[in-house]
Each structure stands twice: as structure tokens, then as C-alpha cells.
Amino acid sequence: MQISSHSEEETLGLGMALARLVRPGMVVALHGDLGAGKTVLSRGVARGLGITEPVTSPTFTVVQEYRVPGGIWFYHLDMYRITDEQAALAFGIEDYLFAANAIALVEWPERIAGLLRTGAVVDITLIHAGEDRRWLELPDDIGARLARA
């Protein structure tokens, strides 16, 4: 399913709506080119989870951890600078993926595809369609629930 966003605010809002659908133990994989809106969507998820501190791309830190009100964690991972699955394992990615007490959101997940369990990941693709317009390609069930949100 595809959902269109015409501004950064709309993408942020879609992320906030997505936050109502995710649960601890889930991994959300964000696919898309540079500038597609992955970090904006991530910021929206964080806001929707109740995180008020600044949320920026963890490109250089690889992972940022945020405590969610209520005691769970939101892990924002960026694999852009990770060369392969072995490099991800070397920094301890297994502590973040599928953690029972956390929601993990992964930018550039194709770099660690072999570590992501088929069927256990929500794959979302963001496509930059000019100016502020974005297309989000989502699984049908998630897309339908977001469209109603």
C-alpha cells in the first residue's frame, strides 16, 4: 500500500500514527535513498511514543537509545556507515534487534538483511517524489491502519 506525504509535517504525523501501531519486540526497517525522509519519520515515531528530547539521525553514532515513558526503549539505528552484518555484530546489534523491552527502528536495513528475521520486521520504503512530496510503501495491514489514523 502507498501513502503520500506532501510535507515534513505530514511525514512526522505519519510517524506519530505509526507509533500507535508498534509494540515492544518489533523492528521497523526504513528503506530509502538519502533525503527520502527516514529520519523525519523516525522522529515522528519517537514523538508518538512520548519522547520529547531531540531525535536526530544516528549516522555517526550508529544507535541512539531513548527511554519511552512507561519503561520501554526506542532504539534508533542507522546502518549507513556499517559495511556488513559482521560489522553490525561487532558493535553488538543483537542487543537492539527484537529486544522484548524495546522498539527498534533501523535506517539502511539492507546492510544487515541477513540479521533481520523474515516476517518479524515491518518494512517501509520512503520514496522522494520531488520537493516535499514522499511516497511511503507499507505492508497492507499497516498502511490501511495508518490511512485511517
C-alpha positions in Angstrom: 0.0 0.0 0.0 1.2 3.5 -0.7 0.5 6.6 1.3 1.5 10.1 0.1 3.1 12.8 2.2 3.3 16.4 0.9 5.3 17.9 3.7 7.8 17.2 6.5 4.9 17.8 8.9 2.8 15.1 7.2 5.7 12.7 7.3 6.2 13.5 11.0 2.4 12.9 11.6 2.6 9.5 9.8 5.4 8.6 12.1 3.3 9.6 15.1 0.5 7.4 13.9 2.9 4.5 13.3 4.0 4.8 16.9 0.4 3.7 17.9 0.8 0.5 15.9 4.3 -0.7 17.1 4.9 -2.9 20.1 7.9 -4.0 22.1 9.9 -6.6 20.2 9.1 -5.2 16.8 11.7 -4.0 14.3 10.7 -1.3 11.8 13.0 -1.3 8.7 13.1 2.0 6.8 14.3 1.8 3.3 15.0 4.8 1.0 17.6 7.0 -0.5 19.4 9.9 1.2 16.8 12.6 1.8 13.8 10.3 1.5 12.5 11.3 4.9 13.6 8.3 7.0 14.8 10.4 9.9 11.7 12.6 9.8 9.5 9.5 10.0 11.7 8.2 12.9 11.3 11.5 14.7 7.6 11.2 14.3 7.6 7.6 15.8 9.7 8.9 18.7 7.2 11.8 19.3 4.3 9.4 19.1 5.9 7.2 21.7 6.2 10.2 24.0 9.9 11.0 23.6 10.4 14.8 23.9 14.2 15.0 23.6 15.7 15.9 20.2 15.8 13.0 17.8 18.5 13.2 15.1 20.0 10.7 12.7 22.4 8.3 14.4 24.6 8.1 11.3 27.8 8.7 13.2 26.8 7.1 16.5 25.1 4.1 14.8 22.5 3.8 17.5 20.6 6.2 19.8 18.7 4.9 22.8 15.6 6.7 24.1 13.6 5.8 27.2 9.9 5.7 26.4 7.5 6.8 29.2 6.2 3.6 30.7 9.6 1.9 30.8 10.3 0.5 27.4 13.1 1.7 25.0 13.1 3.1 21.5 16.3 2.2 19.6 17.0 4.3 16.5 19.7 2.6 14.4 21.4 3.8 11.3 23.4 1.3 9.3 24.6 3.7 6.7 28.2 3.5 7.9 28.1 -0.2 8.7 29.8 -2.2 5.9 28.1 -5.6 6.5 26.5 -7.9 9.0 29.8 -8.8 10.7 30.5 -5.1 11.4 27.0 -4.8 13.0 27.5 -7.9 15.1 30.9 -6.4 16.2 29.2 -3.4 17.7 26.5 -5.6 19.5 23.5 -5.1 17.2 22.0 -8.3 18.7 21.3 -6.3 21.9 19.0 -4.0 20.0 17.1 -6.1 17.4 14.0 -7.8 18.6 14.5 -6.8 22.3 11.4 -7.7 24.3 11.5 -4.4 26.1 12.1 -2.1 23.0 11.0 -1.0 19.6 13.9 -0.9 17.1 13.8 1.3 14.1 16.5 0.7 11.5 17.6 3.0 8.7 19.5 1.4 5.9 18.4 -2.1 6.9 19.6 -3.7 3.6 23.2 -3.6 5.1 22.1 -6.1 7.7 19.4 -8.0 5.8 20.6 -11.4 7.0 20.1 -10.4 10.6 16.5 -9.4 10.2 14.1 -12.3 10.6 11.7 -12.7 7.7 8.1 -12.0 8.9 9.3 -10.3 12.1 10.1 -6.9 10.5 7.8 -4.2 9.3 9.4 -2.9 6.0 8.6 0.6 5.0 10.1 2.2 1.9 10.2 6.0 1.5 10.5 7.4 -2.0 11.4 11.1 -2.6 8.9 12.3 -5.3 10.1 15.9 -5.6 10.2 18.9 -3.4 8.5 17.9 -0.1 6.5 15.1 -1.6 7.2 11.5 -0.4 5.6 8.1 -1.0 5.6 5.6 1.8 5.2 2.0 0.7 4.0 -0.1 3.6 2.6 -3.6 4.3 -1.2 -3.5 3.5 -2.3 -4.1 7.1 -0.1 -1.3 8.5 -0.9 1.0 5.6 -4.6 0.6 6.0 -4.4 1.3 9.7 -2.3 4.4 9.1 -4.6 5.7 6.4 -7.5 5.5 9.0 -5.4 7.3 11.6 
